[in-house]
Amino acid sequence: TGFMSEISDEFKVIVVDAIRSLCLKFPSKHISMLAFLSGVLRDEGGYEFKRAVVEAMFDMIKYIADCKEQALSHLCEFIEDCEFTKLSVRILHLLGVEGPKAPQPT
């Protein structure tokens, strides 16, 4: 997204937190918000920004059952090229917990 690439990481975190709050208030809109989060996860950014996106996706997985499988898939893609070991470990732990519960774990 053009807007997100033009603002600092500090403001990106604020936007991501707002998206997370909106998604939890309006779970029926999770598809578009998850698409946005997965898109910004691929953008350039520092640790705090990436952590905010990952935490938002974790909350979506926890509170919106319908988006669990798709969110886990996006997180799997992210850890392939993740430069932040701490985030990779947290995601791998979540995959270890949630992966076996998936209808068709891949």
URNOR-V885129 format. One record per residue. PSI is psi in degrees with one decimal (999 if undefined). OMEGA is omega as a letter, one per 20 degrees, with the letter a starting at -180 (* if undefined). Layout:
psi=PSI omega=OMEGA
psi=PSI omega=OMEGA
This chain:
psi=132.5 omega=a
psi=-42.9 omega=a
psi=-45.5 omega=a
psi=-32.2 omega=a
psi=-15.2 omega=a
psi=-10.0 omega=a
psi=161.4 omega=a
psi=162.2 omega=r
psi=-34.9 omega=r
psi=-43.4 omega=r
psi=-30.7 omega=r
psi=-40.0 omega=r
psi=-40.7 omega=r
psi=-43.1 omega=r
psi=-44.6 omega=a
psi=-41.4 omega=r
psi=-37.8 omega=r
psi=-41.2 omega=r
psi=-42.9 omega=r
psi=-46.4 omega=r
psi=-43.6 omega=r
psi=-42.3 omega=a
psi=-38.7 omega=r
psi=-28.4 omega=r
psi=-32.5 omega=a
psi=73.5 omega=a
psi=-22.3 omega=r
psi=-14.8 omega=a
psi=14.8 omega=a
psi=-27.7 omega=a
psi=-50.5 omega=a
psi=-35.4 omega=a
psi=-35.9 omega=r
psi=-37.8 omega=r
psi=-42.2 omega=r
psi=-48.2 omega=a
psi=-41.0 omega=r
psi=-32.4 omega=r
psi=-45.8 omega=a
psi=-20.9 omega=r
psi=-27.9 omega=r
psi=-15.9 omega=r
psi=166.8 omega=r
psi=148.1 omega=r
psi=160.4 omega=a
psi=-178.0 omega=a
psi=-47.8 omega=a
psi=-38.7 omega=r
psi=-49.3 omega=a
psi=-38.5 omega=r
psi=-40.5 omega=r
psi=-40.9 omega=r
psi=-45.6 omega=a
psi=-43.3 omega=r
psi=-39.2 omega=r
psi=-42.3 omega=r
psi=-37.2 omega=r
psi=-43.9 omega=r
psi=-38.9 omega=r
psi=-42.3 omega=r
psi=-41.3 omega=a
psi=-40.4 omega=a
psi=-14.0 omega=a
psi=95.6 omega=a
psi=-34.0 omega=a
psi=-21.6 omega=a
psi=0.6 omega=a
psi=-52.1 omega=a
psi=-44.6 omega=a
psi=-42.5 omega=r
psi=-41.9 omega=r
psi=-38.4 omega=r
psi=-44.5 omega=r
psi=-40.1 omega=r
psi=-36.0 omega=r
psi=-42.8 omega=r
psi=-40.3 omega=a
psi=-41.6 omega=a
psi=-13.5 omega=r
psi=-36.2 omega=a
psi=19.8 omega=a
psi=130.3 omega=r
psi=-0.5 omega=a
psi=104.1 omega=a
psi=-40.6 omega=a
psi=-40.0 omega=r
psi=-41.7 omega=r
psi=-42.6 omega=a
psi=-42.6 omega=r
psi=-41.6 omega=a
psi=-43.2 omega=r
psi=-38.0 omega=r
psi=-46.2 omega=r
psi=-41.1 omega=r
psi=-37.2 omega=r
psi=-33.1 omega=r
psi=-47.8 omega=a
psi=-27.9 omega=a
psi=-49.6 omega=a
psi=-20.1 omega=r
psi=-11.9 omega=a
psi=147.7 omega=a
psi=-39.7 omega=r
psi=80.0 omega=a
psi=135.7 omega=r
psi=999 omega=*
